[in-house]
Amino acid sequence: MLKWRRHSCQEISDSQLTTVLSENVQERSASRADEC
């Protein structure tokens, strides 16, 4: 979880992370990795 946070280009607050940590973590982390 901490790794994908660092890879994200956009600034993400802990509150938003908690919401994202459900099922879209892997999907969004991959998408943001592509954007980078």
PDB file of N, CA, C and O in Angstrom:
ATOM      1  N   MET A   1       0.839  -1.209   0.000  1.00  0.00           N
ATOM      2  CA  MET A   1       0.000   0.000   0.000  1.00  0.00           C
ATOM      3  C   MET A   1       0.866   1.248   0.000  1.00  0.00           C
ATOM      4  O   MET A   1       0.582   2.215  -0.707  1.00  0.00           O
ATOM      5  N   LEU A   2       1.901   1.217   0.783  1.00  0.00           N
ATOM      6  CA  LEU A   2       2.763   2.399   0.853  1.00  0.00           C
ATOM      7  C   LEU A   2       3.493   2.610  -0.471  1.00  0.00           C
ATOM      8  O   LEU A   2       3.742   3.744  -0.881  1.00  0.00           O
ATOM      9  N   LYS A   3       3.834   1.503  -1.133  1.00  0.00           N
ATOM     10  CA  LYS A   3       4.565   1.622  -2.396  1.00  0.00           C
ATOM     11  C   LYS A   3       3.719   2.324  -3.454  1.00  0.00           C
ATOM     12  O   LYS A   3       4.197   3.228  -4.140  1.00  0.00           O
ATOM     13  N   TRP A   4       2.453   1.903  -3.586  1.00  0.00           N
ATOM     14  CA  TRP A   4       1.614   2.493  -4.648  1.00  0.00           C
ATOM     15  C   TRP A   4       1.332   3.948  -4.334  1.00  0.00           C
ATOM     16  O   TRP A   4       1.086   4.736  -5.247  1.00  0.00           O
ATOM     17  N   ARG A   5       1.364   4.326  -3.046  1.00  0.00           N
ATOM     18  CA  ARG A   5       1.164   5.734  -2.686  1.00  0.00           C
ATOM     19  C   ARG A   5       2.301   6.563  -3.249  1.00  0.00           C
ATOM     20  O   ARG A   5       2.075   7.650  -3.780  1.00  0.00           O
ATOM     21  N   ARG A   6       3.501   6.071  -3.140  1.00  0.00           N
ATOM     22  CA  ARG A   6       4.663   6.819  -3.619  1.00  0.00           C
ATOM     23  C   ARG A   6       4.656   6.925  -5.144  1.00  0.00           C
ATOM     24  O   ARG A   6       5.103   7.923  -5.709  1.00  0.00           O
ATOM     25  N   HIS A   7       4.148   5.889  -5.797  1.00  0.00           N
ATOM     26  CA  HIS A   7       4.140   5.874  -7.252  1.00  0.00           C
ATOM     27  C   HIS A   7       3.094   6.819  -7.840  1.00  0.00           C
ATOM     28  O   HIS A   7       3.192   7.209  -9.004  1.00  0.00           O
ATOM     29  N   SER A   8       2.097   7.186  -7.041  1.00  0.00           N
ATOM     30  CA  SER A   8       1.023   8.040  -7.552  1.00  0.00           C
ATOM     31  C   SER A   8       1.556   9.420  -7.878  1.00  0.00           C
ATOM     32  O   SER A   8       2.272  10.011  -7.070  1.00  0.00           O
ATOM     33  N   CYS A   9       1.222   9.946  -9.049  1.00  0.00           N
ATOM     34  CA  CYS A   9       1.672  11.273  -9.453  1.00  0.00           C
ATOM     35  C   CYS A   9       0.874  12.348  -8.731  1.00  0.00           C
ATOM     36  O   CYS A   9       1.419  13.372  -8.320  1.00  0.00           O
ATOM     37  N   GLN A  10      -0.416  12.105  -8.583  1.00  0.00           N
ATOM     38  CA  GLN A  10      -1.282  13.100  -7.950  1.00  0.00           C
ATOM     39  C   GLN A  10      -1.146  13.036  -6.437  1.00  0.00           C
ATOM     40  O   GLN A  10      -0.853  11.985  -5.866  1.00  0.00           O
ATOM     41  N   GLU A  11      -1.366  14.185  -5.799  1.00  0.00           N
ATOM     42  CA  GLU A  11      -1.287  14.214  -4.335  1.00  0.00           C
ATOM     43  C   GLU A  11      -2.561  13.601  -3.757  1.00  0.00           C
ATOM     44  O   GLU A  11      -3.670  14.022  -4.085  1.00  0.00           O
ATOM     45  N   ILE A  12      -2.387  12.601  -2.895  1.00  0.00           N
ATOM     46  CA  ILE A  12      -3.554  11.919  -2.329  1.00  0.00           C
ATOM     47  C   ILE A  12      -3.536  12.050  -0.809  1.00  0.00           C
ATOM     48  O   ILE A  12      -2.520  11.782  -0.169  1.00  0.00           O
ATOM     49  N   SER A  13      -4.640  12.454  -0.249  1.00  0.00           N
ATOM     50  CA  SER A  13      -4.738  12.568   1.207  1.00  0.00           C
ATOM     51  C   SER A  13      -5.037  11.201   1.808  1.00  0.00           C
ATOM     52  O   SER A  13      -5.567  10.321   1.130  1.00  0.00           O
ATOM     53  N   ASP A  14      -4.697  11.026   3.074  1.00  0.00           N
ATOM     54  CA  ASP A  14      -4.937   9.742   3.729  1.00  0.00           C
ATOM     55  C   ASP A  14      -6.421   9.394   3.715  1.00  0.00           C
ATOM     56  O   ASP A  14      -6.787   8.225   3.587  1.00  0.00           O
ATOM     57  N   SER A  15      -7.267  10.396   3.845  1.00  0.00           N
ATOM     58  CA  SER A  15      -8.715  10.144   3.850  1.00  0.00           C
ATOM     59  C   SER A  15      -9.152   9.531   2.521  1.00  0.00           C
ATOM     60  O   SER A  15      -9.933   8.579   2.496  1.00  0.00           O
ATOM     61  N   GLN A  16      -8.644  10.082   1.417  1.00  0.00           N
ATOM     62  CA  GLN A  16      -9.004   9.548   0.100  1.00  0.00           C
ATOM     63  C   GLN A  16      -8.430   8.145  -0.062  1.00  0.00           C
ATOM     64  O   GLN A  16      -9.073   7.262  -0.630  1.00  0.00           O
ATOM     65  N   LEU A  17      -7.215   7.949   0.443  1.00  0.00           N
ATOM     66  CA  LEU A  17      -6.600   6.633   0.337  1.00  0.00           C
ATOM     67  C   LEU A  17      -7.470   5.583   0.996  1.00  0.00           C
ATOM     68  O   LEU A  17      -7.680   4.508   0.434  1.00  0.00           O
ATOM     69  N   THR A  18      -7.971   5.876   2.163  1.00  0.00           N
ATOM     70  CA  THR A  18      -8.805   4.909   2.882  1.00  0.00           C
ATOM     71  C   THR A  18      -9.981   4.477   2.019  1.00  0.00           C
ATOM     72  O   THR A  18     -10.346   3.302   1.999  1.00  0.00           O
ATOM     73  N   THR A  19     -10.565   5.420   1.313  1.00  0.00           N
ATOM     74  CA  THR A  19     -11.706   5.096   0.452  1.00  0.00           C
ATOM     75  C   THR A  19     -11.251   4.246  -0.732  1.00  0.00           C
ATOM     76  O   THR A  19     -11.932   3.299  -1.126  1.00  0.00           O
ATOM     77  N   VAL A  20     -10.123   4.584  -1.282  1.00  0.00           N
ATOM     78  CA  VAL A  20      -9.616   3.879  -2.464  1.00  0.00           C
ATOM     79  C   VAL A  20      -9.110   2.486  -2.119  1.00  0.00           C
ATOM     80  O   VAL A  20      -9.078   1.597  -2.969  1.00  0.00           O
ATOM     81  N   LEU A  21      -8.716   2.305  -0.864  1.00  0.00           N
ATOM     82  CA  LEU A  21      -8.109   1.034  -0.463  1.00  0.00           C
ATOM     83  C   LEU A  21      -9.062  -0.147  -0.522  1.00  0.00           C
ATOM     84  O   LEU A  21      -8.675  -1.261  -0.168  1.00  0.00           O
ATOM     85  N   SER A  22     -10.290   0.063  -0.957  1.00  0.00           N
ATOM     86  CA  SER A  22     -11.261  -1.033  -1.013  1.00  0.00           C
ATOM     87  C   SER A  22     -10.899  -2.040  -2.102  1.00  0.00           C
ATOM     88  O   SER A  22     -10.310  -3.083  -1.815  1.00  0.00           O
ATOM     89  N   GLU A  23     -11.251  -1.728  -3.357  1.00  0.00           N
ATOM     90  CA  GLU A  23     -10.968  -2.681  -4.440  1.00  0.00           C
ATOM     91  C   GLU A  23     -10.242  -2.016  -5.605  1.00  0.00           C
ATOM     92  O   GLU A  23      -9.631  -2.690  -6.434  1.00  0.00           O
ATOM     93  N   ASN A  24     -10.315  -0.687  -5.660  1.00  0.00           N
ATOM     94  CA  ASN A  24      -9.746   0.021  -6.812  1.00  0.00           C
ATOM     95  C   ASN A  24      -8.265   0.356  -6.628  1.00  0.00           C
ATOM     96  O   ASN A  24      -7.681   1.061  -7.450  1.00  0.00           O
ATOM     97  N   VAL A  25      -7.671  -0.136  -5.577  1.00  0.00           N
ATOM     98  CA  VAL A  25      -6.270   0.205  -5.316  1.00  0.00           C
ATOM     99  C   VAL A  25      -5.377  -0.248  -6.464  1.00  0.00           C
ATOM    100  O   VAL A  25      -4.640   0.551  -7.042  1.00  0.00           O
ATOM    101  N   GLN A  26      -5.446  -1.522  -6.787  1.00  0.00           N
ATOM    102  CA  GLN A  26      -4.588  -2.060  -7.834  1.00  0.00           C
ATOM    103  C   GLN A  26      -4.892  -1.400  -9.175  1.00  0.00           C
ATOM    104  O   GLN A  26      -3.976  -1.061  -9.924  1.00  0.00           O
ATOM    105  N   GLU A  27      -6.176  -1.217  -9.480  1.00  0.00           N
ATOM    106  CA  GLU A  27      -6.555  -0.637 -10.767  1.00  0.00           C
ATOM    107  C   GLU A  27      -6.051   0.796 -10.879  1.00  0.00           C
ATOM    108  O   GLU A  27      -5.455   1.177 -11.886  1.00  0.00           O
ATOM    109  N   ARG A  28      -6.296   1.592  -9.832  1.00  0.00           N
ATOM    110  CA  ARG A  28      -5.894   3.000  -9.881  1.00  0.00           C
ATOM    111  C   ARG A  28      -4.381   3.131  -9.846  1.00  0.00           C
ATOM    112  O   ARG A  28      -3.821   3.998 -10.517  1.00  0.00           O
ATOM    113  N   SER A  29      -3.721   2.293  -9.083  1.00  0.00           N
ATOM    114  CA  SER A  29      -2.269   2.366  -9.008  1.00  0.00           C
ATOM    115  C   SER A  29      -1.672   2.092 -10.389  1.00  0.00           C
ATOM    116  O   SER A  29      -0.710   2.745 -10.792  1.00  0.00           O
ATOM    117  N   ALA A  30      -2.238   1.135 -11.104  1.00  0.00           N
ATOM    118  CA  ALA A  30      -1.767   0.810 -12.444  1.00  0.00           C
ATOM    119  C   ALA A  30      -2.033   1.973 -13.388  1.00  0.00           C
ATOM    120  O   ALA A  30      -1.185   2.316 -14.211  1.00  0.00           O
ATOM    121  N   SER A  31      -3.204   2.577 -13.272  1.00  0.00           N
ATOM    122  CA  SER A  31      -3.560   3.692 -14.151  1.00  0.00           C
ATOM    123  C   SER A  31      -2.626   4.866 -13.918  1.00  0.00           C
ATOM    124  O   SER A  31      -2.141   5.473 -14.873  1.00  0.00           O
ATOM    125  N   ARG A  32      -2.373   5.188 -12.663  1.00  0.00           N
ATOM    126  CA  ARG A  32      -1.505   6.312 -12.351  1.00  0.00           C
ATOM    127  C   ARG A  32      -0.072   6.012 -12.754  1.00  0.00           C
ATOM    128  O   ARG A  32       0.668   6.918 -13.135  1.00  0.00           O
ATOM    129  N   ALA A  33       0.320   4.769 -12.676  1.00  0.00           N
ATOM    130  CA  ALA A  33       1.664   4.394 -13.097  1.00  0.00           C
ATOM    131  C   ALA A  33       1.816   4.665 -14.591  1.00  0.00           C
ATOM    132  O   ALA A  33       2.868   5.118 -15.042  1.00  0.00           O
ATOM    133  N   ASP A  34       0.762   4.385 -15.355  1.00  0.00           N
ATOM    134  CA  ASP A  34       0.807   4.630 -16.795  1.00  0.00           C
ATOM    135  C   ASP A  34       0.876   6.126 -17.080  1.00  0.00           C
ATOM    136  O   ASP A  34       1.570   6.560 -17.999  1.00  0.00           O
ATOM    137  N   GLU A  35       0.145   6.915 -16.280  1.00  0.00           N
ATOM    138  CA  GLU A  35       0.142   8.357 -16.482  1.00  0.00           C
ATOM    139  C   GLU A  35       1.525   8.945 -16.225  1.00  0.00           C
ATOM    140  O   GLU A  35       1.935   9.900 -16.884  1.00  0.00           O
ATOM    141  N   CYS A  36       2.243   8.365 -15.257  1.00  0.00           N
ATOM    142  CA  CYS A  36       3.576   8.860 -14.930  1.00  0.00           C
ATOM    143  C   CYS A  36       4.491   8.615 -16.128  1.00  0.00           C
ATOM    144  O   CYS A  36       5.674   8.954 -16.080  1.00  0.00           O
TER     145      CYS A  36
END
